[in-house]
Amino acid sequence: MSSNYPAYVLGYHGCDKAVGMAALNGASPLLPSEKAYDWLGSGIYFWENDPERALEWATQKAESGAYKEPFVLGAIIDLGNCLDLITRK
C-alpha cells in the first residue's frame, strides 16, 4: 500500500568534496548514477539516518582514487507517494 501523507527522512549522500560544494553553492546539481551495478537503478543514493556510513562510502571511493576528498551532504527528504513496507496498514 502506498501513502501520500508527509514522511520525512534524513538522508546523507557521500561524494567528492568538489561535487558536494558545487551542489551546496547551486553551481551544479547532483547527477544520478547510471551504472549497471546500482542497487535500485539509476538515481542519487542517500543513506537514511546514517552520516557515518555515507562518510565511509566516500572514504572508500577516495581510497580507490575515484574521489579526491570525501564529503557528506545531508538532506531532508519528503518521500511523497511511496511504497511503505514498514507500516502495517
N, C-alpha and C positions, 0 to 999 in steps of 0.2 A: 504494500500500500504506500502511496506517496502522499506527501502533505505539502501545503502551501504556507503554513504558519512560519513565522520567523524562527530560524535555527542558526544561531551564530556560533562559529568556532574560531579559535585562534590557530592560525597556520603559520609555519615557518619554512622559508624557501632557502636552501643552501645554494650559493652561487659564487662566482668570482666577484671580488670587491668592485671592480670597474663596472661590471654589469649591474650590481646592486645599487651603486651610487648613481648611475645613469638613470635607472628606474626611479629612484627617490627624487632626483632632480627634474624629472619629467623630460629628460633628453632622449630617452629611448624606452619603449615598453619591454616588459619581459616577453621573450619569444617562446612559443610552445616547443617542447621537444617532440621530434617526429621520428625517433629511432625505432627500428623493428623490435627491439627488446623492451620498449617501455611497458611497464606493468599493465596499465589500463588504457593504452593507446596514446595518441598524441595529446599533449596538454602541458600545463605548467604545474609541476608537482609541489605540494606542501606537506610537511609533517605536521599532523594535528597535535597541538599542545606539547610539542617536543623540540624546543630550540636547540637542545644539546645534540639531538640526532641530526638535525639539519646542519649543524656545525661539523659533526663527524663526517657527514656526506661530503660537504665542501672541502674538508681537510683531506679526505681520501682522494678527491679529484685533484687537489693541489699537489699531493704527493706523487700522483701519476703523471703530473705535468700538464693536465688539462686546464687547470686554473692557476693563476699567478698568486693570488692571495684569497684564502677562504673568507666568506662573508655570509651573514644570515639576514634575510629580510623577514619582518613579521607583518602579518595581515589579519584583519578581522574579516572573516568570510561569511556571507549570508548564503546558506545552502539553497535557498529558494525551493523550487519544486524538486524534491529529492526523494529517492527511494530510501525509506527508513527501515533498516533491518534490526534496529535495537528496540524500538517501542512496540509493544505487543499489538496495539490496535492496528 
